Amino acid sequence: MLGVGLIIGWVVSQLPKNASIAIIALLALAMSARSFEQTFVWRNSSTLLEHALRVNPQSWAAENSLAVLHLQHGQSQQAFDRATRAKELNASDPLPYLVRGSVLASRGDLPAATAEFRQAVDVAPNHSLALTNLGGILAQQGQFNDAIVMLQRAIAADPDNAQAYLNLGALQAHQNDLAASARSLQTAVQLSPTDLRARLNLGYVLLQLNRRPEAIEQFQAARAINPTDTAAREALRRLGISTPLTTP
């Protein structure tokens, strides 16, 4: 993952590493499981989907939903196997590639994960999540320019993709384009106000832009989101600021 070291100036050496930016959008991928009501618990959802497969063994949609369910619950091999079956049933759907790629990325096999995410983009060129994940995996391998292009495409496909803005902001800061980074991270905060990573990283970038009051506001908002977070508390301490909680 790209850590805060990419975008923090003088504060970085004093801050813990838990304020990192998640580059692979695994949590965003898990949201794709909303093809059924969220009120179902895991067991009921799994039972219903397995019943659907008994009725129609060729149901790639059911295989996809089971794959995402397994991924949500940390059952990576089951997720991979279900996604593989879904891909065999319908190779034109991007979701199986995303699940397989996410499992491979979690295992550290970045080249194989990259290939899966590329296939997802090949079959669905305007799929925002596929583009976000491909951008992330490219960034992990140091291909920053290509990663930025993919993230910009992800945003063009879905202007509400907060994860893409968050990752784009990190990469722009890595390339020392701090003004652009601040804009991207501000958008990420607007789209996802309770995202601790977006708040912290926006604060760090604002510090480098000498926008101290705005940076303090972001660190205080981060403290409000998670009062136990040590990164926000330490940043405020080093800035000589007490840490009253504010509403994000």
Backbone bond lengths (Angstrom), bond angles and torsions (degrees), N, CA, C in turn:
res aa  C-N    CA-C-N  psi(-1)  N-CA   C-N-CA  omega(-1)  CA-C   N-CA-C  phi
1 M - - - 1.451 - - 1.522 110.10 -
2 L 1.319 115.41 153.29 1.444 119.53 172.54 1.511 107.85 -80.29
3 G 1.321 116.70 122.91 1.449 119.81 -177.94 1.510 112.23 -95.77
4 V 1.315 114.72 -178.53 1.452 119.54 -178.41 1.517 112.07 -64.35
5 G 1.307 118.47 -18.91 1.450 120.56 179.72 1.517 113.05 -58.68
6 L 1.309 117.43 -21.30 1.459 119.99 178.91 1.509 112.21 -73.21
7 I 1.332 117.38 -24.01 1.451 116.63 -170.30 1.524 114.98 -132.59
8 I 1.294 118.44 6.60 1.450 119.92 178.99 1.522 109.41 -102.64
9 G 1.323 116.10 140.42 1.445 120.86 177.78 1.513 110.82 -89.18
10 W 1.318 116.83 -115.59 1.461 120.50 -172.60 1.520 113.40 -69.82
11 V 1.333 118.21 -17.94 1.455 120.07 -177.23 1.522 112.51 -78.85
12 V 1.324 117.42 -21.13 1.458 120.37 -165.89 1.514 114.01 -57.90
13 S 1.320 118.06 -40.44 1.459 118.77 -173.72 1.524 111.79 -68.41
14 Q 1.322 116.74 -15.26 1.450 119.82 -177.69 1.525 113.26 -102.91
15 L 1.329 116.62 -3.69 1.451 119.27 -174.46 1.520 111.61 -101.97
16 P 1.327 117.43 147.35 1.462 120.48 176.32 1.505 111.05 -69.64
17 K 1.297 114.71 167.09 1.460 120.34 -174.23 1.527 113.80 -85.73
18 N 1.333 117.76 -0.93 1.462 117.60 -172.28 1.516 113.32 -80.02
19 A 1.339 117.70 3.87 1.463 119.98 178.29 1.516 111.13 -95.78
20 S 1.305 116.43 29.99 1.456 119.95 -173.92 1.523 112.40 -72.78
21 I 1.326 114.93 160.34 1.456 121.26 177.89 1.520 108.27 -98.24
22 A 1.297 116.11 124.52 1.462 119.82 179.38 1.515 109.00 -77.80
23 I 1.318 115.80 117.92 1.453 119.24 -175.48 1.526 111.67 -87.85
24 I 1.320 118.27 -41.51 1.456 119.00 177.63 1.519 108.76 -82.74
25 A 1.292 116.69 125.91 1.471 121.35 -171.45 1.520 111.37 -83.11
26 L 1.324 116.88 59.00 1.457 119.59 -178.21 1.524 111.19 -64.69
27 L 1.323 116.79 -40.11 1.456 118.89 179.91 1.513 110.72 -67.24
28 A 1.312 116.64 -37.29 1.462 118.89 176.93 1.522 110.16 -64.64
29 L 1.307 116.34 -38.61 1.459 119.77 178.95 1.522 110.85 -62.60
30 A 1.313 115.90 -39.85 1.455 118.73 -179.14 1.516 111.85 -61.83
31 M 1.301 118.25 -26.54 1.451 120.83 179.61 1.525 112.00 -65.94
32 S 1.311 117.60 -17.61 1.450 120.50 179.05 1.525 112.15 -65.84
33 A 1.306 117.15 -11.74 1.459 120.86 179.64 1.510 112.39 -72.06
34 R 1.293 120.00 0.68 1.457 121.96 -177.88 1.524 112.73 -78.15
35 S 1.306 117.40 30.72 1.458 120.58 173.06 1.520 110.61 -81.04
36 F 1.336 116.44 -3.06 1.465 121.26 174.85 1.516 107.30 -138.80
37 E 1.338 116.75 164.95 1.450 120.61 -174.42 1.528 111.19 -62.80
38 Q 1.340 116.45 134.62 1.453 120.25 179.89 1.518 112.46 -69.65
39 T 1.327 117.39 -13.36 1.461 119.24 178.59 1.517 112.13 -70.28
40 F 1.338 117.49 -16.40 1.463 119.65 175.20 1.533 109.00 -68.91
41 V 1.280 117.21 136.09 1.452 119.91 170.76 1.516 108.14 -79.10
42 W 1.313 115.49 167.60 1.468 121.19 -175.68 1.531 111.27 -55.31
43 R 1.303 117.18 -45.31 1.471 119.15 -175.08 1.522 110.91 -65.45
44 N 1.339 117.07 -44.41 1.451 119.57 -179.55 1.521 111.64 -64.51
45 S 1.328 116.55 -41.83 1.457 120.43 179.51 1.518 110.52 -62.05
46 S 1.325 116.22 -46.86 1.457 120.81 -179.85 1.524 110.73 -61.24
47 T 1.336 116.51 -43.01 1.461 120.35 -179.21 1.523 111.34 -62.73
48 L 1.309 116.25 -43.90 1.459 120.42 179.98 1.526 111.27 -62.66
49 L 1.329 115.41 -43.46 1.460 118.98 -178.16 1.523 111.59 -68.50
50 E 1.326 115.98 -40.32 1.466 118.52 177.81 1.528 110.62 -65.07
51 H 1.329 116.23 -35.30 1.468 119.30 174.87 1.527 110.37 -64.06
52 A 1.339 116.59 -41.06 1.466 120.11 178.27 1.520 110.71 -60.17
53 L 1.327 116.91 -37.00 1.459 120.06 179.25 1.522 111.81 -71.54
54 R 1.335 117.40 -33.24 1.462 119.08 176.21 1.529 110.28 -65.70
55 V 1.330 115.48 -37.43 1.462 120.00 178.46 1.520 110.76 -71.29
56 N 1.336 115.16 -41.18 1.465 120.44 -178.59 1.524 109.25 -137.31
57 P 1.319 118.22 89.73 1.471 121.24 -177.85 1.528 114.15 -61.79
58 Q 1.321 117.26 -12.50 1.463 120.84 -179.76 1.523 112.51 -95.16
59 S 1.305 117.31 12.50 1.462 121.09 -177.04 1.534 110.66 -77.84
60 W 1.321 115.77 95.34 1.459 119.37 178.70 1.529 110.79 -67.75
61 A 1.333 117.69 -28.84 1.464 119.92 179.60 1.525 110.84 -65.24
62 A 1.337 116.78 -40.67 1.466 120.13 177.84 1.522 110.81 -66.35
63 E 1.330 116.92 -41.10 1.469 120.19 176.94 1.529 110.41 -60.95
64 N 1.331 116.28 -42.14 1.461 120.37 178.16 1.525 111.42 -60.12
65 S 1.332 115.80 -47.44 1.462 119.64 -177.92 1.523 111.40 -63.59
66 L 1.326 116.88 -39.22 1.465 119.74 176.30 1.524 111.01 -65.87
67 A 1.316 116.60 -38.51 1.467 119.90 178.26 1.523 110.87 -59.89
68 V 1.337 116.40 -45.01 1.465 120.12 -179.48 1.528 110.47 -68.11
69 L 1.314 117.31 -39.21 1.467 119.95 176.14 1.527 111.04 -58.40
70 H 1.320 116.63 -47.12 1.464 119.94 178.68 1.528 110.55 -60.99
71 L 1.330 116.42 -40.37 1.463 120.04 179.40 1.522 110.75 -63.12
72 Q 1.333 116.77 -42.46 1.456 121.06 178.12 1.522 112.21 -59.56
73 H 1.305 116.42 -33.25 1.458 120.80 -175.23 1.536 112.62 -99.19
74 G 1.323 116.43 15.62 1.454 120.25 173.99 1.508 115.00 73.72
75 Q 1.321 117.33 15.89 1.467 121.58 -179.55 1.527 108.15 -96.49
76 S 1.317 114.99 76.45 1.463 120.05 -166.65 1.528 113.03 -67.04
77 Q 1.315 117.75 -39.89 1.463 118.07 -178.12 1.521 110.89 -68.16
78 Q 1.336 116.63 -41.29 1.465 119.18 176.84 1.527 110.64 -62.46
79 A 1.336 115.91 -39.90 1.462 119.87 178.06 1.522 110.49 -61.82
80 F 1.320 116.44 -44.25 1.461 121.08 -179.23 1.527 110.59 -63.21
81 D 1.325 116.40 -44.13 1.466 119.91 -178.22 1.528 111.26 -65.46
82 R 1.319 117.08 -43.29 1.468 120.27 178.26 1.525 110.65 -63.27
83 A 1.337 116.52 -42.38 1.460 120.07 -179.92 1.523 110.98 -65.01
84 T 1.308 116.69 -37.02 1.465 120.46 177.92 1.526 110.46 -62.53
85 R 1.328 115.66 -42.87 1.463 119.69 177.96 1.536 110.37 -65.24
86 A 1.323 117.46 -41.61 1.466 120.84 178.58 1.523 110.82 -61.80
87 K 1.317 116.11 -38.67 1.467 119.99 178.80 1.516 110.77 -66.12
88 E 1.332 117.19 -37.95 1.461 120.39 177.30 1.523 111.45 -63.38
89 L 1.332 115.81 -33.81 1.462 120.85 -178.57 1.523 112.40 -80.20
90 N 1.324 116.77 -31.91 1.460 120.81 -178.03 1.524 109.31 -152.36
91 A 1.306 116.26 91.80 1.464 121.54 -176.28 1.527 112.74 -75.44
92 S 1.329 117.74 -5.52 1.461 120.30 -178.41 1.530 112.72 -95.03
93 D 1.318 117.30 0.72 1.460 121.18 178.42 1.528 109.36 -95.06
94 P 1.344 118.90 131.58 1.469 120.21 -176.32 1.518 114.64 -74.27
95 L 1.339 118.19 -23.23 1.460 119.91 -171.41 1.528 114.31 -60.01
96 P 1.333 120.42 -43.22 1.468 117.72 178.86 1.530 113.32 -58.88
97 Y 1.318 117.01 -37.17 1.458 120.22 178.40 1.532 110.78 -65.63
98 L 1.340 115.73 -37.61 1.457 119.51 179.48 1.525 111.29 -66.42
99 V 1.315 116.75 -42.44 1.462 119.67 178.33 1.526 110.21 -64.87
100 R 1.324 117.05 -49.04 1.465 120.16 179.76 1.530 110.93 -60.01
101 G 1.327 116.33 -43.44 1.462 119.96 179.40 1.513 112.45 -62.96
102 S 1.325 116.81 -40.04 1.459 119.97 179.88 1.527 111.16 -66.46
103 V 1.329 116.94 -39.69 1.463 119.89 176.78 1.528 110.13 -63.23
104 L 1.315 116.50 -46.15 1.469 119.98 -179.63 1.528 111.36 -63.24
105 A 1.327 116.60 -39.90 1.464 119.81 178.00 1.521 111.03 -63.14
106 S 1.341 116.62 -40.27 1.463 119.72 179.41 1.525 111.55 -65.00
107 R 1.331 116.40 -23.16 1.473 120.77 178.22 1.526 111.95 -90.21
108 G 1.319 116.83 -2.01 1.457 120.76 178.68 1.503 115.03 86.90
109 D 1.324 117.68 7.13 1.465 121.30 179.38 1.532 108.46 -90.74
110 L 1.331 115.61 76.78 1.460 119.70 -173.45 1.532 113.43 -67.03
111 P 1.346 120.34 -40.38 1.476 118.51 177.65 1.526 112.63 -59.75
112 A 1.334 117.01 -43.15 1.457 119.55 179.86 1.530 110.73 -67.66
113 A 1.340 116.88 -39.06 1.453 120.22 177.31 1.523 110.84 -63.42
114 T 1.323 116.65 -40.70 1.460 121.04 177.97 1.522 110.88 -59.27
115 A 1.322 116.14 -43.69 1.469 120.34 179.98 1.527 110.71 -61.22
116 E 1.335 116.92 -39.76 1.470 120.04 179.41 1.530 110.66 -66.18
117 F 1.318 116.73 -44.62 1.464 119.56 -179.28 1.528 111.06 -66.96
118 R 1.318 116.88 -34.43 1.476 119.09 176.14 1.529 110.51 -64.33
119 Q 1.322 115.88 -39.76 1.460 118.70 178.11 1.527 110.75 -64.24
120 A 1.328 116.55 -38.42 1.458 119.88 177.28 1.521 110.95 -60.33
121 V 1.333 116.58 -42.16 1.461 120.78 178.75 1.524 110.71 -70.11
122 D 1.316 116.62 -35.41 1.467 119.70 178.69 1.527 111.47 -61.12
123 V 1.344 116.75 -42.18 1.465 118.97 -177.54 1.526 111.81 -83.17
124 A 1.341 117.42 -18.81 1.471 120.87 -179.53 1.529 108.64 -143.54
125 P 1.325 117.67 79.20 1.472 121.67 -172.15 1.517 114.81 -60.29
126 N 1.332 118.19 -21.60 1.460 120.77 -179.17 1.527 112.63 -110.76
127 H 1.310 116.68 22.23 1.466 121.39 178.82 1.526 107.93 -82.11
128 S 1.340 116.17 110.29 1.462 120.34 -171.24 1.522 112.80 -62.12
129 L 1.336 116.84 -41.69 1.457 119.43 -179.72 1.527 111.55 -66.15
130 A 1.326 116.71 -40.04 1.464 119.39 177.95 1.523 110.61 -61.83
131 L 1.318 116.39 -42.89 1.463 120.59 178.86 1.528 111.19 -66.37
132 T 1.339 116.70 -37.50 1.463 120.45 177.75 1.519 110.85 -63.12
133 N 1.320 116.57 -46.13 1.459 119.89 -178.93 1.528 111.71 -67.25
134 L 1.327 117.06 -38.90 1.456 119.22 177.82 1.526 109.97 -64.77
135 G 1.318 116.75 -43.01 1.459 119.26 176.35 1.516 111.87 -59.16
136 G 1.326 116.02 -41.16 1.458 119.44 -179.94 1.510 113.41 -64.70
137 I 1.327 116.22 -44.50 1.462 118.96 -177.42 1.523 111.01 -69.51
138 L 1.328 117.31 -32.64 1.462 120.34 175.45 1.521 110.28 -66.67
139 A 1.328 116.69 -40.00 1.465 120.17 178.64 1.522 110.87 -62.84
140 Q 1.317 116.80 -39.94 1.461 120.22 178.73 1.522 111.79 -59.93
141 Q 1.317 116.25 -26.27 1.463 120.44 -178.42 1.528 112.19 -100.40
142 G 1.331 116.45 13.51 1.455 120.85 174.95 1.509 115.13 80.92
143 Q 1.324 118.34 8.87 1.463 121.61 179.72 1.535 108.73 -92.11
144 F 1.332 114.90 68.42 1.453 120.65 -167.77 1.526 113.30 -68.49
145 N 1.309 117.99 -40.84 1.468 119.31 -179.47 1.527 111.56 -63.56
146 D 1.324 116.16 -44.80 1.456 119.81 177.90 1.530 110.92 -64.68
147 A 1.325 115.61 -37.01 1.463 119.69 178.74 1.526 110.78 -62.82
148 I 1.313 117.09 -42.67 1.465 120.52 179.77 1.519 110.84 -62.09
149 V 1.325 116.52 -41.42 1.467 119.87 178.86 1.528 110.01 -59.71
150 M 1.327 117.20 -44.06 1.463 120.47 -179.08 1.523 111.45 -65.57
151 L 1.317 116.82 -40.33 1.455 119.92 179.84 1.526 111.33 -67.95
152 Q 1.312 116.61 -36.91 1.469 119.44 175.63 1.518 110.91 -64.94
153 R 1.320 116.75 -38.13 1.471 120.05 175.14 1.523 111.06 -65.50
154 A 1.323 116.74 -38.07 1.467 120.49 178.38 1.523 110.45 -61.76
155 I 1.317 116.53 -40.85 1.465 120.88 179.85 1.523 110.43 -69.74
156 A 1.316 117.38 -39.03 1.464 120.06 177.42 1.526 110.71 -62.14
157 A 1.333 116.30 -36.63 1.461 120.60 180.00 1.523 111.68 -74.32
158 D 1.334 117.03 -31.99 1.464 121.45 -179.78 1.526 108.79 -147.37
159 P 1.326 117.64 95.04 1.470 120.78 -178.23 1.527 113.81 -64.37
160 D 1.329 118.60 -8.13 1.458 121.80 177.82 1.529 112.71 -99.22
161 N 1.312 117.64 13.56 1.467 121.99 -177.96 1.528 109.52 -81.78
162 A 1.326 115.79 91.10 1.463 120.72 -176.49 1.521 112.00 -63.44
163 Q 1.337 117.26 -37.49 1.466 120.69 -179.76 1.527 111.17 -60.44
164 A 1.325 116.56 -40.41 1.463 120.11 -179.97 1.521 110.64 -64.77
165 Y 1.318 117.28 -41.97 1.467 120.20 177.37 1.527 111.11 -64.00
166 L 1.323 116.27 -40.19 1.465 120.42 179.63 1.522 110.95 -61.46
167 N 1.319 116.62 -48.04 1.456 120.26 -179.16 1.521 112.05 -69.26
168 L 1.332 116.37 -38.38 1.458 120.05 177.74 1.520 110.23 -61.90
169 G 1.324 116.97 -42.23 1.454 119.92 178.64 1.517 112.51 -60.19
170 A 1.338 116.90 -39.16 1.469 120.07 177.93 1.517 111.29 -63.93
171 L 1.317 116.67 -43.32 1.462 120.23 -178.17 1.525 111.27 -69.80
172 Q 1.311 117.66 -37.77 1.464 120.40 177.42 1.522 110.39 -63.56
173 A 1.325 116.48 -39.16 1.457 119.13 176.34 1.524 111.05 -66.16
174 H 1.316 116.42 -38.29 1.464 120.54 177.47 1.523 110.79 -59.24
175 Q 1.323 116.86 -32.81 1.461 121.18 178.40 1.529 111.83 -91.25
176 N 1.334 115.42 11.08 1.464 123.09 176.00 1.528 112.99 67.10
177 D 1.313 117.60 22.64 1.461 121.09 173.66 1.530 106.68 -95.99
178 L 1.329 115.19 75.28 1.456 120.25 -170.15 1.523 112.60 -69.77
179 A 1.311 117.39 -34.81 1.467 119.25 179.48 1.527 110.36 -63.44
180 A 1.332 116.18 -45.59 1.462 120.14 177.93 1.520 110.59 -65.09
181 S 1.334 116.82 -38.68 1.452 120.87 178.80 1.524 110.77 -61.07
182 A 1.322 116.27 -44.86 1.462 119.57 179.77 1.525 111.18 -61.05
183 R 1.321 116.18 -40.38 1.476 119.03 179.21 1.529 110.73 -63.88
184 S 1.330 116.30 -43.88 1.465 119.55 -179.81 1.523 110.95 -63.88
185 L 1.321 116.69 -43.86 1.458 119.96 -178.42 1.523 111.47 -70.24
186 Q 1.318 117.45 -33.98 1.463 119.62 175.22 1.529 110.67 -62.61
187 T 1.318 115.98 -39.77 1.463 119.01 177.19 1.522 110.67 -65.69
188 A 1.335 116.58 -40.30 1.461 119.88 177.05 1.526 110.78 -58.76
189 V 1.330 116.71 -41.64 1.464 121.04 179.03 1.523 110.97 -66.39
190 Q 1.311 116.78 -41.10 1.458 120.16 178.60 1.528 111.60 -62.31
191 L 1.330 115.75 -39.72 1.459 120.07 -178.88 1.519 112.47 -77.02
192 S 1.326 116.75 -30.64 1.461 121.28 -177.43 1.530 109.00 -138.61
193 P 1.324 117.87 77.16 1.468 121.68 -171.80 1.523 114.87 -61.54
194 T 1.325 117.95 -22.61 1.461 119.76 -178.54 1.530 113.17 -99.43
195 D 1.322 117.25 13.46 1.469 120.72 177.29 1.526 108.72 -79.60
196 L 1.320 115.79 108.23 1.461 121.43 -177.20 1.521 111.62 -59.62
197 R 1.326 117.13 -40.22 1.469 120.84 -177.72 1.518 110.99 -62.80
198 A 1.326 116.24 -42.46 1.463 119.53 -179.57 1.516 110.56 -63.98
199 R 1.328 117.31 -43.63 1.462 121.16 179.85 1.529 111.37 -61.73
200 L 1.328 115.98 -48.32 1.463 119.62 -177.83 1.520 111.36 -63.18
201 N 1.311 116.52 -48.29 1.455 118.95 -175.36 1.522 112.41 -69.70
202 L 1.326 116.77 -33.74 1.462 118.76 172.86 1.527 109.97 -63.02
203 G 1.310 116.90 -41.25 1.461 119.60 177.21 1.514 112.40 -59.21
204 Y 1.330 116.93 -44.15 1.463 120.53 179.79 1.531 111.67 -63.18
205 V 1.315 116.63 -41.51 1.465 119.66 179.84 1.524 110.51 -67.56
206 L 1.316 116.80 -42.08 1.462 120.01 179.01 1.521 111.06 -61.15
207 L 1.315 117.29 -35.72 1.467 119.94 175.76 1.522 110.92 -59.94
208 Q 1.326 116.24 -43.64 1.463 119.45 -179.42 1.523 111.52 -67.26
209 L 1.317 116.78 -24.04 1.464 121.02 177.47 1.527 111.86 -89.77
210 N 1.347 115.97 9.15 1.467 122.10 -179.88 1.527 112.38 61.06
211 R 1.312 116.29 31.17 1.468 121.80 177.12 1.533 107.54 -105.51
212 R 1.324 114.21 65.25 1.458 121.96 -171.07 1.533 113.66 -59.81
213 P 1.330 120.37 -48.54 1.466 118.94 -178.87 1.530 113.07 -59.20
214 E 1.332 116.42 -38.87 1.464 119.72 178.86 1.525 110.86 -68.58
215 A 1.335 116.10 -37.08 1.462 119.81 177.89 1.525 110.23 -63.50
216 I 1.317 116.43 -44.01 1.466 120.23 178.83 1.518 110.33 -59.90
217 E 1.314 116.33 -41.29 1.464 120.25 178.40 1.521 111.46 -58.27
218 Q 1.340 116.56 -41.56 1.462 119.78 -179.89 1.525 111.57 -68.74
219 F 1.325 117.30 -40.13 1.464 119.88 179.10 1.532 110.47 -66.33
220 Q 1.332 116.93 -38.39 1.458 119.34 177.65 1.529 111.05 -67.19
221 A 1.338 116.31 -38.03 1.465 119.19 176.19 1.526 110.44 -64.13
222 A 1.330 116.56 -37.99 1.466 120.08 177.03 1.524 110.63 -62.63
223 R 1.333 117.05 -39.57 1.463 120.61 176.94 1.520 111.21 -63.62
224 A 1.332 116.53 -36.13 1.459 119.67 178.62 1.521 111.02 -67.36
225 I 1.321 116.34 -35.96 1.466 120.52 179.04 1.521 110.44 -67.15
226 N 1.337 116.19 -43.83 1.465 121.02 -179.25 1.534 109.17 -141.36
227 P 1.322 117.25 93.39 1.468 120.52 -176.53 1.522 114.10 -60.04
228 T 1.315 118.06 -18.98 1.465 120.03 -179.20 1.519 112.89 -92.26
229 D 1.344 117.92 -0.97 1.460 120.20 -176.58 1.521 110.30 -68.72
230 T 1.322 115.21 124.53 1.466 119.40 -176.44 1.520 112.88 -79.76
231 A 1.322 118.55 -26.23 1.464 120.58 -178.05 1.526 110.71 -66.03
232 A 1.319 116.91 -47.48 1.464 119.86 179.81 1.514 110.48 -65.50
233 R 1.331 117.38 -43.05 1.457 120.36 -179.93 1.521 111.28 -61.64
234 E 1.330 116.77 -42.41 1.463 120.06 -178.51 1.523 111.29 -69.30
235 A 1.326 116.97 -39.08 1.466 119.66 177.89 1.521 110.39 -61.35
236 L 1.318 116.95 -44.71 1.465 120.28 179.09 1.530 111.10 -66.05
237 R 1.316 116.77 -39.99 1.469 119.91 178.57 1.511 111.16 -59.61
238 R 1.323 116.32 -44.76 1.459 119.83 -178.78 1.527 111.91 -68.56
239 L 1.314 115.60 -23.73 1.462 119.32 175.97 1.524 112.00 -86.62
240 G 1.324 116.55 1.10 1.456 120.70 178.20 1.509 113.57 74.41
241 I 1.337 116.11 28.70 1.450 121.40 -176.07 1.518 109.40 -113.32
242 S 1.337 116.33 134.11 1.456 119.54 170.67 1.516 108.59 -70.10
243 T 1.302 118.00 167.28 1.461 119.63 -170.17 1.521 113.03 -119.62
244 P 1.324 118.64 61.49 1.468 118.84 171.17 1.502 110.20 -68.03
245 L 1.307 116.66 146.03 1.446 120.46 -178.82 1.519 110.04 -76.33
246 T 1.350 115.15 140.01 1.452 121.30 174.51 1.503 108.82 -124.04
247 T 1.286 116.38 159.81 1.465 120.27 178.45 1.518 109.65 -82.87
248 P 1.366 118.76 126.42 1.475 120.20 -178.19 1.503 110.92 -60.88
